[in-house]
Amino acid sequence: MNEHPTGIDRDYLAEAATLLAHDEPFPGGAVVPPIYQTSLFTFASYAEMADTFAGKRRQPIYSRGDNPTVMEFEAKVAALEGAQAARGFSSGMAAISATVLAFVGAGERIVAVRNCYGDAYRLFERLLPRLNVRVDYVDGSDPDAVAAALPGAKLLYLESPTSMMFELQDLTHLTRLAKEHGVITTIDNSWATPVFQKPISHGVDLVLHSASKYLGGHSDTVAGVVAGSSTHIRHINEQTYSYLGGKLSPFEAWLLLRGLRTLPLRLPHHMKSGLVIAERLKAHAHVERVNHPVYSNHPGKATLAGYAGLFSFEVADDIDIPVFVDALTYFRIGVSWGGHESLVVPAKASLEQTPGVNSMARFGVSPRTIRLNIGLESVEDLWADIAQAFEKARK
Ligand SMILES: *Cc1c(COP(=O)(O)O)cnc(C)c1O
């Protein structure tokens, strides 16, 4: 089995492990950062306040802007992604919408990969047309298709791999094309996380995350973050962050910092179990195909240092999908992913949830697609569960 894709000469996992386990002591020698559960920060004098507002001294002013616990999380994500700065948000969608709206305005155009995250697609299809922003969808695996769509665009929206069909994009190639056309590139890196892919080192401008998934890792928090150059993050701060108001709470930032400590331990486990299940599904008589980047020959694989535990597969016609899903016991039925627990979601339920905004029909996703989130349970327990569900679901 091909365990590691090509091309990565740094040990991302080892770098992340030390970065996430080690902190300078916090006030009082605490090893864990305090939760600054406060809405505002006061000043000792008129002059101090005036200097802070004028940018001559640094101090948090109000927690819709900066909060020290949130800033700890932002600093960790920036360091992990190799970015100059990062900004935390109340959800992945808050990070995505604030980032897109900071850079794109009326009359401008976005080029997005097809099969991008469902609610990003719904944002593009529902809100953006009302703001006179057009989104063109491309097959991101085809650089010629991307090149043809780029002239005149403002922003290129990537997600490699996409999180339902697991289609890869060649980040190095596409960011070079985008730069030639003066187009800003963003990527949703929630799947790979910075321990398996560092898009900034391949020329991407802004890296987006749903921190609700692997970064948090325990299915107890909804949060998001964007990382990039100080200039780009400042632009987001000035244009949208403070005014759309989707700030991250200090308690959730603290949960994320706690979850992040074990990211470099969790991801290899998700990867290993995911590859075992994917291989067995691939060999299964009732499976038509497995959508997992390990089976791709696309050059986009070269920037992955490992694989997450989320992938999909298509079952043969003789499998009753509702019976299969209901027969699973360790895999619970639910959206989201990246936590300790295994989950199953049929693509049809996930992609057709909003009437009139059906990416499944538009991009030709098979309704026989089922997505699995491989959790931290024993892989043999998970496989036994899948095997018995296939037995029950045979028509
Ligand atoms: C969940 C998810 C998001 C949105 O994040 P929220 O935290 O739920 O707002 C974005 N991208 C991907 C790939 C996701 O899975």
The ligand as a Tripos MOL2 file, in Angstrom:
@<TRIPOS>MOLECULE
LIG
   15    15     1     0     0
SMALL
NO_CHARGES

@<TRIPOS>ATOM
      1 C1        -17.5180   21.6480    7.8420 C.3       1 LIG1
      2 C2        -16.7540   22.2160    6.7040 C.ar      1 LIG1
      3 C3        -16.7090   23.5880    6.4660 C.ar      1 LIG1
      4 C4        -17.5350   24.5740    7.2490 C.3       1 LIG1
      5 O1        -17.1040   24.6610    8.5530 O.3       1 LIG1
      6 P1        -18.0930   25.0050    9.7810 P.3       1 LIG1
      7 O2        -17.1460   25.0330   10.9200 O.co2     1 LIG1
      8 O3        -19.0990   23.9070    9.8370 O.co2     1 LIG1
      9 O4        -18.7200   26.3090    9.4800 O.co2     1 LIG1
     10 C5        -15.9000   24.0470    5.4520 C.ar      1 LIG1
     11 N1        -15.2030   23.2010    4.6740 N.ar      1 LIG1
     12 C6        -15.2460   21.8810    4.8460 C.ar      1 LIG1
     13 C7        -14.4570   21.0080    3.9470 C.3       1 LIG1
     14 C8        -16.0260   21.3310    5.8600 C.ar      1 LIG1
     15 O5        -16.1010   20.0100    6.0100 O.3       1 LIG1
@<TRIPOS>BOND
     1     1     2 1
     2     2     3 ar
     3     2    14 ar
     4     3     4 1
     5     3    10 ar
     6     4     5 1
     7     5     6 1
     8     6     7 2
     9     6     8 1
    10     6     9 1
    11    10    11 ar
    12    11    12 ar
    13    12    13 1
    14    12    14 ar
    15    14    15 1
@<TRIPOS>SUBSTRUCTURE
     1 LIG1         1 GROUP 0 **** ****
